[in-house]
Amino acid sequence: MAQVQVKGKNAHPARVIWNIETPDVKGGFDRPAGAGARVVREPYGPERAPESVLVATFSYPDDNHLQLVSPI
């Protein structure tokens, strides 16, 4: 099987979004943000969601995203 080398930025930013559940989105946000991860959006509560639900979004260098989310 041939290997394919991936180069450059994604032609479709945010096409892939990884969600990682954590009971402490705010606490989990500090570590990658402090390490220099590109912050797309600091912890926030989505519209029409309970106050206990939070989401924080980071971007990888290839423009795909990773989100920390409260368990639902």
Secondary structure as the mmCIF struct_conf table of DSSP 4:
data_model
#
loop_
_struct_conf.conf_type_id
_struct_conf.id
_struct_conf.beg_label_comp_id
_struct_conf.beg_label_asym_id
_struct_conf.beg_label_seq_id
_struct_conf.end_label_comp_id
_struct_conf.end_label_asym_id
_struct_conf.end_label_seq_id
BEND BEND1 GLY A 8 GLY A 8
BEND BEND2 ALA A 11 HIS A 12
TURN_TY1_P TURN_TY1_P1 PRO A 13 ALA A 14
BEND BEND3 ARG A 15 VAL A 16
STRN STRN1 ILE A 17 GLU A 21
BEND BEND4 PRO A 23 PRO A 23
HELX_RH_AL_P HELX_RH_AL_P1 VAL A 25 GLY A 34
TURN_TY1_P TURN_TY1_P2 ALA A 35 GLY A 36
HELX_LH_PP_P HELX_LH_PP_P1 ALA A 37 ALA A 37
STRN STRN2 ARG A 38 TYR A 44
HELX_LH_PP_P HELX_LH_PP_P2 GLY A 45 PRO A 46
TURN_TY1_P TURN_TY1_P3 GLU A 47 ARG A 48
BEND BEND5 ALA A 49 ALA A 49
TURN_TY1_P TURN_TY1_P4 GLU A 51 SER A 52
STRN STRN3 VAL A 55 SER A 59
TURN_TY1_P TURN_TY1_P5 PRO A 61 ASP A 62
BEND BEND6 ASP A 63 ASP A 63
STRN STRN4 HIS A 65 VAL A 69
#
